[in-house]
Amino acid sequence: MTKTRAALAARLSMGLLLLAASVAAQPAPATPVAPRIVAVRAGRLIDPATGSIATDQIILVKGNRFEAIGRGLAIPSGAEVIDLSGLTVLPGLVDTHNHLAITYKEFPERNNYYITVVTESTPLRAIQAASNGIQMLAAGFTIIRDMGNNGNYADTALRQAIEEGWIPGPQIINAGIIIGSAGGQFWPTPEMGARHVVYPEYLDADTPDEIVKAVRQNMLYGAKVIKICADCKPWGYSVEDIKLVVSEAGKAGLKVEAHAQTVDGARRAIEGGVWSIAHDLGLDEANNKLMAKRGTFRAGTETPLSLTGHQTEAGFKRDVASLRNAWENKVNITYSTDADYYVPGKTRGEVAIEFIETWKAAGIPTRDILKAMTTTGYRCAQTETTRGPIKSGLAADLIAVPGNPLESIDALRDVQFVMKDGVVFKQKGVMTPGAFFHGGPVNGLVR
């Protein structure tokens, strides 16, 4: 054996000895702690899928999951009992199109988000996202599809922080950076484009290779859904381009949402096989019928007139008619807000819940509004088998209100109780988030 090989062997032996000593010095594994048991007394329990109400229910929660639900269930000895017998209990709400890491304002940018993204850093926007997520959870939204415009992956950071246990917040299904033709929704000057002034709001992808690379980049950096601009430029994406996006995303089990602002762009997106369409500008009756036939989800983001400065009379009339037509054609309609702005006097959650005004104006039955805000939203977010419904084995998320949302959807404006993952976040109308904050990733590292 040469001297070099002898030296390497000696180092290897020493390393193995040190490793063995380190392992031997490790403390014995801690005795597993028994999962916490919680029994919730529900005076009225709504099943939005059927529009039915069960009375005097016991909901047993073991750890972070529902254990059993029923009338007259025995409450285990030592269980923590939460009395909601005077309230209506229902599953958490879903906003299928929001942007938590952007908040444009009247001052100083005069509600022009083009200015917001240039002047606010991603770290600042990530902190805003954490705050906005908490505000959404307080309003009863336990699942959010966060659809881009989040700077340099602040949405991934938010999802990781919530899932790892650093902060409270909804379950986040995030899109990463929006993929589109050069410039995305912006029209940068040559000088701005050369210096990437509008990056990272959009990933420029004009050729098949660029499209594949953009999809893979988002998946690499933690996106759980892919969003494209189907027609943010006059040339837009062809049906074949969109099929390529859908195929590439599908390799990782991800679905695709398309921002569509023209009738032709929306049609191409539907024919290209996207999972959902954002906004209703291109959703005429023909496209609504095509969506119903293909099962495409509709995230129409219908802004109410009551959010002064963010809607016009003509725009509201158009949105109401489009939403009504989609409902009449049995489209998979979801509750979606695009609520990415500050309204003085309102939390982000209160801004989001205000969108029920458009649904009421469209004459959508209350039962169907609630179904859009829950059951259909779970399917769009692809959580229906893991989180959303109040069913044994699923994540223990629920909310409670004094009124009955099946009689008046406005009952959802007064969420008094929120449980997320089996932990109480809000009780008697007051946020109690202390149990959600941790000094480390108690749930392990998340990608």
For each residue, the residues with C-beta under 8 A, 3 or more apart:
1: 5 6 9
2: 5 6
3: 6 7
4: 7 8
5: 1 2 8 9
6: 1 2 3 9 10
7: 3 4 10 11
8: 4 5 11 12
9: 1 5 6 12 13
10: 6 7 13 14
11: 7 8 14 15
12: 8 9 15 16
13: 9 10 16 17
14: 10 11 17 18
15: 11 12 18 19
16: 12 13 19 20
17: 13 14 20 21
18: 14 15 21 22
19: 15 16 22 23
20: 16 17 23 24
21: 17 18 24 25
22: 18 19 25 26
23: 19 20 26
24: 20 21
25: 21 22
26: 22 23
27:
28:
29:
30:
31:
32:
33:
34:
35: 62 63
36: 62 63 80 422
37: 60 61 62 67 76 78 79 80
38: 60 61 79 80 81 82 396 422
39: 58 59 60 61 73 75 76 79 80 81 82
40: 58 59 60 61 81 82 84 89 398 419
41: 56 57 58 81 82 83 84 85
42: 45 56 57 58 59 84 85 87 89 400
43: 55 56 84 85 86 87 88 89
44: 53 54 55 87 88 89 404
45: 42 53 54 55 57 59 69 88 89 90 390
46: 52 53 88 89 90 91 370 404 405 406
47: 50 51 52 53 54 390
48: 51 90 91 367 370 371 373 374 375
49: 371 374 375 389
50: 47
51: 47 48 367 370 371 406
52: 46 47
53: 44 45 46 47 88 404 406
54: 44 45 47 57 71
55: 43 44 45 71
56: 41 42 43 71 72 85
57: 41 42 45 54 69 70 71 89
58: 39 40 41 42 68 69 70 71 72 73 75
59: 39 40 42 45 66 68 69 89 390 398
60: 37 38 39 40 66 67 68 69 73 75 76 79
61: 37 38 39 40 64 65 66 67 396 419 422
62: 35 36 37 65 66 67 422
63: 35 36 422
64: 61 395 396 421 422 423
65: 61 62 392 393 394 395 396 422
66: 59 60 61 62 69 390 391 392 393 394 395 396
67: 37 60 61 62 392
68: 58 59 60 73 392
69: 45 57 58 59 60 66 73 390 391 392
70: 57 58 73
71: 54 55 56 57 58
72: 56 58
73: 39 58 60 68 69 70
74:
75: 39 58 60 79 81
76: 37 39 60 79
77:
78: 37
79: 37 38 39 60 75 76
80: 36 37 38 39
81: 38 39 40 41 75
82: 38 39 40 41 417 424 427
83: 41 86
84: 40 41 42 43 87 89 400 417
85: 41 42 43 56
86: 43 83 402
87: 42 43 44 84 400 401 402 416 417
88: 43 44 45 46 53 400 401 402 403 404 405 411
89: 40 42 43 44 45 46 57 59 84 390 398 399 400 417
90: 45 46 48 370 374 390 398 399 400 401 405
91: 46 48 142 374 388 389 390 397 398 399
92: 140 141 142 143 170 374 388 397 398 399 418 420
93: 139 140 141 142 143 335 373 374 377 399 412
94: 141 142 143 144 145 334 335 373 374 377 378 380 381 388
95: 98 136 141 143 144 145 335 336 337 339 352 377
96: 145 276 297 299 334 335 336 377 380 381
97: 145 147 257 278 299 301 334 336 337 338
98: 95 136 144 145 146 147 336 337 338 339 340 352
99: 102 146 147 148 149 150 338 339 340
100: 128 129 132 133 136 144 146 150 155 158 172 348
101: 122 125 126 128 129 132 146 149 150 151 154 155 158
102: 99 113 116 117 125 128 149 150 151 340
103: 116 125 128 132 340 341 342 348
104: 109 111 112 113 115 116 340 341 342
105: 108 109 111 116 341 342
106: 110 111 309 342
107: 110
108: 105 115
109: 104 105 112 113 115 116 119
110: 106 107 115
111: 104 105 106 309 310 341
112: 104 109 115 116
113: 102 104 109 116 117 149 340 341
114: 117 118 186 198
115: 104 108 109 110 112 118 119
116: 102 103 104 105 109 112 113 119 120
117: 102 113 114 120 149 151 198 201
118: 114 115 197 198
119: 109 115 116
120: 116 117 124 125 151
121: 124 125 151
122: 101 125 126 151 152 153 154 200
123: 126 127 154
124: 120 121 127 128
125: 101 102 103 120 121 122 128 129 150 151 154
126: 101 122 123 129 130 151 154 157 158
127: 123 124 130 131
128: 100 101 102 103 124 125 131 132
129: 100 101 125 126 132 133 146 150 154 155 157 158
130: 126 127 133 134 158 161 167 169
131: 127 128 134 135 348
132: 100 101 103 128 129 135 136 348
133: 100 129 130 136 137 144 158 162 167 168 169 170 172
134: 130 131 137 138 167 168 169 431 433
135: 131 132 138 139 347 348 349 350
136: 95 98 100 132 133 139 141 144 169 170 348 349 352
137: 133 134 140 141 142 168 169 170 349 418 420 425 426
138: 134 135 347 349 415 418 425 426 431
139: 93 135 136 347 348 349 350 352 353 415
140: 92 93 137 349 353 399 401 412 415 418
141: 92 93 94 95 136 137 144 170 349 352
142: 91 92 93 94 137 170 171 387 388 397 399 418 420
143: 92 93 94 95 170 171 173 377 378 381 383 387 388
144: 94 95 98 100 133 136 141 170 171 172 173
145: 94 95 96 97 98 173 174 175 225 257 299 336 380 381
146: 98 99 100 101 129 150 155 158 159 172 173 174 175
147: 97 98 99 175 178 225 227 257 278 299
148: 99 155 175 176 177 178 201 227
149: 99 101 102 113 117 178 201 340
150: 99 100 101 102 125 129 146 153 154 155 158 174 176 177
151: 101 102 117 120 121 122 125 126 154 200 201
152: 122 177 200
153: 122 150 156 157 176 177 200 221 222
154: 101 122 123 125 126 129 150 151 157 158
155: 100 101 129 146 148 150 158 159 172 174 175 176
156: 153 159 160 174 176 221 222 223
157: 126 129 153 154 160 161
158: 100 101 126 129 130 133 146 150 154 155 161 162 169 172 174
159: 146 155 156 162 163 172 173 174 222 224 446
160: 156 157 163 164 222 446 447
161: 130 157 158 164 166 167 169
162: 133 158 159 165 166 167 168 169 170 171 172
163: 159 160 172 443 446
164: 160 161 441 442 443 444 445 446
165: 162 436 438 440 441 442 443
166: 161 162 437 438 441
167: 130 133 134 161 162 436 437
168: 133 134 137 162 420 425 433 436 437
169: 130 133 134 136 137 158 161 162 172
170: 92 133 136 137 141 142 143 144 162 420
171: 142 143 144 162 381 383 387 395 397
172: 100 133 144 146 155 158 159 162 163 169 224
173: 143 144 145 146 159 224 225 381 382 383
174: 145 146 150 155 156 158 159 222 223 224 225
175: 145 146 147 148 155 178 218 223 224 225 226 227 257
176: 148 150 153 155 156 217 218 219 221 222 223 226 227
177: 148 150 152 153 200 201 202 203 214 217 218
178: 147 148 149 175 184 185 201 202 203 227 228 229 259
179: 202 203 205 211 214 215 218 226 227 228 229 245
180: 183 184 185 202 203 204 205 228 229 232 233 237 259
181: 184 204 205 206 229 232 233 235 236 237
182: 193 204 206 233
183: 180 186 187 188 193 198 202 204 232 233
184: 178 180 181 198 201 202 203 204 229 232
185: 178 180 201 202 229 232 259
186: 114 183 198 201 202
187: 183
188: 183 192 193 197 198
189: 192 193
190: 193 194
191: 194 195
192: 188 189 195 197 198
193: 182 183 188 189 190 196 197 198
194: 190 191
195: 191 192
196: 193 199
197: 118 188 192 193
198: 114 117 118 183 184 186 188 192 193 201 202
199: 196 202
200: 122 151 152 153 177 203
201: 117 148 149 151 177 178 184 185 186 198
202: 177 178 179 180 183 184 185 186 198 199 229
203: 177 178 179 180 184 200 214 217 218
204: 180 181 182 183 184 210 214
205: 179 180 181 210 211 213 214
206: 181 182 210 211
207: 210 211
208: 211 212 241 244
209: 212 213
210: 204 205 206 207 213 214
211: 179 205 206 207 208 214 215 241 244 245 248
212: 208 209 215 216 244 248
213: 205 209 210 216 217
214: 177 179 203 204 205 210 211 217 218
215: 179 211 212 218 219 226 245 248 249
216: 212 213 219 220 248
217: 176 177 203 213 214 220 221
218: 175 176 177 179 203 214 215 221 223 226
219: 176 215 216 223 226 249 252 254
220: 216 217
221: 153 156 176 217 218
222: 153 156 159 160 174 176 447
223: 156 174 175 176 218 219 226 254
224: 159 172 173 174 175 254
225: 145 147 173 174 175 254 255 256 257 275
226: 175 176 179 215 218 219 223 245 249 254 255 256 257
227: 147 148 175 176 178 179 256 257 258 259 278
228: 178 179 180 237 242 245 256 257 258 259 269 274
229: 178 179 180 181 184 185 202 232 233 236 237 258 259
230: 236 237 242 258 259 260 265 266 268 269 272 274
231: 234 236 237 260 261 262 264 265 266 268 282
232: 180 181 183 184 185 229 236 259 261
233: 180 181 182 183 229 236
234: 231
235: 181
236: 181 229 230 231 232 233 262 265 268
237: 180 181 228 229 230 231 241 242 245 268 269 272
238: 241 242 268
239: 242 243 268 271 272
240: 243 244 272
241: 208 211 237 238 244 245 272
242: 228 230 237 238 239 245 246 256 258 268 269 271 272 273 274
243: 239 240 246 247 272 273
244: 208 211 212 240 241 247 248
245: 179 211 215 226 228 237 241 242 248 249 256 272
246: 242 243 249 250 256 272 273 274
247: 243 244 250 251
248: 211 212 215 216 244 245 251
249: 215 219 226 245 246 252 254 255 256
250: 246 247 253 254
251: 247 248
252: 219 249
253: 250
254: 219 223 224 225 226 249 250
255: 225 226 249 274 275 276 382
256: 225 226 227 228 242 245 246 249 273 274 275 276
257: 97 145 147 175 225 226 227 228 274 275 276 277 278 299
258: 227 228 229 230 242 265 266 269 272 274 276 277 278
259: 178 180 185 227 228 229 230 232 278 279
260: 230 231 265 266 269 277 278 279 281 282 283
261: 231 232 265 279 281 282
262: 231 236 265 266 281 282
263: 266 267 282 284 286 287
264: 231 267 268 282
265: 230 231 236 258 260 261 262 268 269 282
266: 230 231 258 260 262 263 269 270 277 281 282 283 287
267: 263 264 270 271 282 286 287 290
268: 230 231 236 237 238 239 242 264 265 271 272
269: 228 230 237 242 258 260 265 266 272 274 277
270: 266 267 274 277 287 290 291 294 296
271: 239 242 267 268 290
272: 230 237 239 240 241 242 243 245 246 258 268 269
273: 242 243 246 256 294
274: 228 230 242 246 255 256 257 258 269 270 277 296
275: 225 255 256 257 296 297 380
276: 96 255 256 257 258 296 297 298 299 334 380
277: 257 258 260 266 269 270 274 282 283 287 291 296 297 298 299
278: 97 147 227 257 258 259 260 299 301 336 338
279: 259 260 261 282 283 299 300 301 338
280: 283 298 300 301 302 318 319 322 323 326
281: 260 261 262 266
282: 231 260 261 262 263 264 265 266 267 277 279 287
283: 260 266 277 279 280 287 288 291 298 300 322 326
284: 263 287 288 322 325
285: 288 289 325 329
286: 263 267 289 290
287: 263 266 267 270 277 282 283 284 290 291
288: 283 284 285 291 292 298 322 325 326 329 331
289: 285 286 292 293 329
290: 267 270 271 286 287 293 294 296
291: 270 277 283 287 288 294 295 296 297 298 326 329 331 332
292: 288 289 295 329 330 331 332
293: 289 290
294: 270 273 290 291
295: 291 292 332
296: 270 274 275 276 277 290 291 331 332
297: 96 275 276 277 291 332 334 376 379 380
298: 276 277 280 283 288 291 326 331 332 333 334
299: 96 97 145 147 257 276 277 278 279 334 336 380
300: 279 280 283 319 322 323 326 333 336
301: 97 278 279 280 336 337 338
302: 280 319 320 322 323 355 358 359 362
303: 307 310 311 315 316 319 337 338 355 358
304: 307 311 316 354 355 356 357 358 361
305: 311 313 316 357
306: 354 357
307: 303 304 310 311 343 351 354
308: 311
309: 106 111
310: 111 303 307 341 343
311: 303 304 305 307 308 315 316 319
312: 315 316
313: 305 316 317
314: 317 318
315: 303 311 312 318 319
316: 303 304 305 311 312 313 319 320 358 361
317: 313 314 320 321
318: 280 314 315 321 322
319: 280 300 302 303 311 315 316 322 323 358
320: 302 316 317 323 324 358 361 362
321: 317 318 324 325 362
322: 280 283 284 288 300 302 318 319 325 326
323: 280 300 302 319 320 326 327 333 358 359 362 364
324: 320 321 327 328 362 363 364
325: 284 285 288 321 322 328 329
326: 280 283 288 291 298 300 322 323 329 331 333
327: 323 324 330 331 333 362 364 368
328: 324 325
329: 285 288 289 291 292 325 326
330: 292 327
331: 288 291 292 296 298 326 327
332: 291 292 295 296 297 298 376 379 380
333: 298 300 323 326 327 368 372 376
334: 94 96 97 276 297 298 299 372 376 377 380
335: 93 94 95 96 355 359 369 372 373 377
336: 95 96 97 98 145 278 299 300 301
337: 95 97 98 301 303 351 352 355
338: 97 98 99 278 279 301 303
339: 95 98 99 348 351 352 355
340: 98 99 102 103 104 113 149
341: 103 104 105 111 113 310 351
342: 103 104 105 106
343: 307 310 346 350 351
344:
345:
346: 343 350 351 354
347: 135 138 139 350 351
348: 100 103 131 132 135 136 139 339 351 352
349: 135 136 137 138 139 140 141 352 353
350: 135 139 343 346 347 353 354 413
351: 307 337 339 341 343 346 347 348 354
352: 95 98 136 139 141 337 339 348 349 355
353: 139 140 349 350 356 412 413
354: 304 306 307 346 350 351 357
355: 302 303 304 335 337 339 352 358 359
356: 304 353 359 360 369 409 410 412
357: 304 305 306 354 360 361
358: 302 303 304 316 319 320 323 355 361 362
359: 302 323 335 355 356 362 364 369 372 409
360: 356 357 363 364 369 409
361: 304 316 320 357 358
362: 302 320 321 323 324 327 358 359
363: 324 360
364: 323 324 327 359 360 368 369 372
365: 368 369
366: 369 370 405 406 407 408 409
367: 48 51 370 371 406
368: 327 333 364 365 371 372
369: 335 356 359 360 364 365 366 372 373 409
370: 46 48 51 90 366 367 373 374 405 406 409
371: 48 49 51 367 368 374 375 376
372: 333 334 335 359 364 368 369 375 376 377
373: 48 93 94 335 369 370 377 412
374: 48 49 90 91 92 93 94 370 371 377 378 388
375: 48 49 371 372 378 379 384 388 389
376: 297 332 333 334 371 372 379 380
377: 93 94 95 96 143 334 335 372 373 374 380 381 388
378: 94 143 374 375 381 383 384 387 388 389
379: 297 332 375 376 382 384
380: 94 96 145 275 276 297 299 332 334 376 377
381: 94 96 143 145 171 173 377 378 388
382: 173 255 379
383: 143 171 173 378 386 387 388
384: 375 378 379 388 389
385: 394
386: 383 394 395
387: 142 143 171 378 383 394 395 397
388: 91 92 94 142 143 374 375 377 378 381 383 384 394 395 397
389: 49 91 375 378 384 394
390: 45 47 59 66 69 89 90 91 394 398
391: 66 69 394
392: 65 66 67 68 69
393: 65 66
394: 65 66 385 386 387 388 389 390 391
395: 64 65 66 171 386 387 388 421 422
396: 38 61 64 65 66 419 421 422
397: 91 92 142 171 387 388 419 420 421
398: 40 59 89 90 91 92 390 417 418 419
399: 89 90 91 92 93 140 142 415 417 418 419
400: 42 84 87 88 89 90 415 416 417
401: 87 88 90 140 405 411 412 414 415 416
402: 86 87 88 411 414 416
403: 88 407 408 410 411 414
404: 44 46 53 88 407 408 411
405: 46 88 90 366 370 401 408 409 411 412
406: 46 51 53 366 367 370
407: 366 403 404 411
408: 366 403 404 405 411
409: 356 359 360 366 369 370 405 412
410: 356 403 413
411: 88 401 402 403 404 405 407 408 414
412: 93 140 353 356 373 401 405 409 415
413: 350 353 410
414: 401 402 403 411 429
415: 138 139 140 399 400 401 412 418 426 429
416: 87 400 401 402 426 427 428 429
417: 82 84 87 89 398 399 400 424 426 427 428
418: 92 137 138 140 142 398 399 415 424 425 426
419: 40 61 396 397 398 399 422 423 424 425
420: 92 137 142 168 170 397 423 425 436
421: 64 395 396 397
422: 36 38 61 62 63 64 65 395 396 419
423: 64 419 420 435 436
424: 82 417 418 419 427 432 435
425: 137 138 168 418 419 420 431 432 433 436
426: 137 138 415 416 417 418 429 430 431 432
427: 82 416 417 424 430 432
428: 416 417
429: 414 415 416 426
430: 426 427
431: 134 138 425 426
432: 424 425 426 427 435
433: 134 168 425 436 437
434: 437
435: 423 424 432
436: 165 167 168 420 423 425 433
437: 166 167 168 433 434
438: 165 166 441 442
439:
440: 165
441: 164 165 166 438 444 445 446
442: 164 165 438
443: 163 164 165 446
444: 164 441
445: 164 441
446: 159 160 163 164 441 443
447: 160 222
